[in-house]
């Protein structure tokens, strides 16, 4: 597994050396630069997992660097600054900073903050991934891969069939009308041809001949469909 790489951005070389020393002791990889323009360039070319960012740096200040990073990469940013005025802290968080540490700081506290932020980031990524994968008994729908497996075997479904199945599974035991499904999955603003939904449901049932029980795509007569899960 690749080591976590932390980018240190500060024009004070002594501060960089101190931070670098403690991060290395904590077994992190580090990259150091001394101005905002170089920081942005490095992030375009190098794997960076977290940025320790001073505010008062040459070329492009820390606030602007943080804004650009959040827009383009959404990398965790901890601001490390001598500016202890509340309005500067607020401006830092408004720019997208995940944390703010005031100089002078305890290096061990800084490392602890880094660890906490990285742990939180890992949890966030895992939660996003879990939301994109729905598992119901013997059925697994992975929207990151656009892949459906039943009893461990991949099922050949068309993209819209996968989207429909994922939506029903994610909202299990909730009944949706044909019109609602058309609006949510086909972006129809009017009733349109509701037979489109019926055809896709029919195809799903034919391809997902579930014999192990536990779930089924059920017709609610006069209303619509739901994924019924026991």
N, C-alpha and C positions, 0 to 999 in steps of 0.2 A: 504494500500500500504506500502511495506517495505521502511524504511528510507534508504537514501543513506549512505553507509559506506565508510569512507575514511581511508586508511592506512597511518600512519605517520611513516616514517623510518628515524631515526636520532639517533646518539649515544650521542648527547647532550640532557640530560633529561630536562633541563630548556627550551630549544627550543621546545621540545615535549609538555611540559606543556602549554607553551604560545599558540602554534598552536591549541592544544586540546581545550583550553578555548574558543578561538574565533570560532572554528568550532562548538562547542557545542551551543554557543550563536546563531549561524546560523541554529541550529536544525539539524545538521548532526550527524550521529553515527560515532565513531572513534575507530580505533584499533592502538596500538602503539607497535613498536618493535625497537631494537637498533642495529641490524646487518643485513647484506644482506642475509645470509643463513636463518635466522628466517623469514625474509620477504617473501622469496620464499615459504617456508613451510606454512606460514599463508595463502598465496594466493591459495595454493592447497586445503586448508581445509575450507576457509571462503569466503563468498561473499564480494568482494571488487569492488567498483565502480570507484575509483580513488586513485592514489598513490602519496603522497608527499615524495620525495626521495632525501636524502642527497647524495653527491658523496663520501665523505671520511668516509665510514662506515666499521666496521670490517668484517672479514670473506670473503665477496664478495663485491667489491666496487659498487658504484651506477651505473656506466656505464654498467657493466656486468649484474647487476640486471635488468636494463632497457631493455637490449637486450633480456634477457630470458623472461621477461614479455610480450614483444611485439611479440615474436615468438609464445609463448604458449597460451597467453590469450588476447592480444591486448587491455589491460586496459589503459586508459589515465594516463599519468605520467607527473607530474610537478616536475622538479628538483629544490631543494631549497639548495643553496650552498654558501659558503663564497668565492668560487673561482670565481673571477671576470675577469679572463683573457679570451680574446676572443676565444683562441684556445680551452679552456675548455668548453665554451658555444657551440662552433661548434661541439665538440666531443659529448656533451650531445644530441644535436639535431640529430647527425649522429647515435647515439645509439637508437633513436626513441622517445626522449622526446617530449611532446606536448607543453611545456612551460618551462621557466627557470627564477627563481627568485633569486636574489642575497641577501645574508645576509649582514648587518642587513636589515630587511624589515619591511614595515608597515603591521601589521596583517590584517587590513581591506582591504588592497590591495590584500593580499594573498587570503582572502575569496572571493573577487570579481573575482579573476582569477579562483578560483575553480568553482564558479557559472558559469562563462562564458564557461569554458571547459566542464562542465557537460551539459550545454544547447546545446553546439555544438555537443556533443556526442549523445544526445537524438535525435537531428535533423538528424545526420548521420544514426542512426539506423532506424529512420522512413523512410528515403529516400531509404534505402536498402530494407525495407519491401515493400514500395510502388512499387519498381521496380519489385518485385516478384509477385505482384498482378496486373493483367490487367483487367480493367472493360470497357466493350463496351456495352452501352445501357443496355439490360437485361442479358448480359453475364458477368460472373466473373470467372477468372481463377487464382487460388491461387497455385503457384508453391512451396510454403513452405509446404502446406498441400497436394499437388497433388490432388486438388479438383476443380471441375468445377460446377458452379451453373448457371442455366438459369431460369429466372423468380422466383428466390429464391429457386428453387428446385435443389437438387444435381443430376447431370447426371453421370451415370456409364460409365466411359471411361477407356480404358487401358492406362498405363503409356506413351507409345509412341504416342498415340492419343492426350493425354494431352500436351505432348511436342510439337507436330506439331501445335496444336491449339494455344498454347501460343506463339510460334514463329511467326505464321501468324498474330495473334492479336497484338503482340508487334510491328510488322512491318506493320501495317495496310496500305492498299492501295498501297503496293509495290508488284510488280509481281516477283515471283521466279520460275525458271525453275525446273523441276523434278530433274535434276542433282544437282542443288544447294541445294535443300532440302535434297537429299540423303547425300550429303557431310556434311551439317551442323547438321543434326539430326541422321543420321545413320553412320557417319564417313567413308563413302565410298570415296575412292580416285579416283575411276573411275566411269563410268556411271552406272555400275551394272544393276540391273533389275528395271527400272523406274516404273514398274507396282506396286512395293511396295508402292510408294507414292500414286498412283491412288486408291489402295485398302483402304489405311488409310483415304484418302479424302472421299471416298464413305461411309465408316463407320461413319465418323464424321457427314456427311450430314444426314445419317439415324437416328443417335442418337440425333442430334441437329436440330430438325424440328422446325425451327424458324418461327413463324407466326406473330410476332409483328413488323417485319421490322427493318430497321436501319443498318443491317449488313448481309453479306452473304459470304460464301466461293465461290468465282467465278472462273470459268475456263476461262483462256485466251487461246483460241484455237491456237495451234501451238507453244505455249510458256510454260505455266505452270499454277500456281494458285496464288491467292491473297485473303486476307481478305478485302473485299470492305465495307467501312464504310461511311455512309451518314453523 
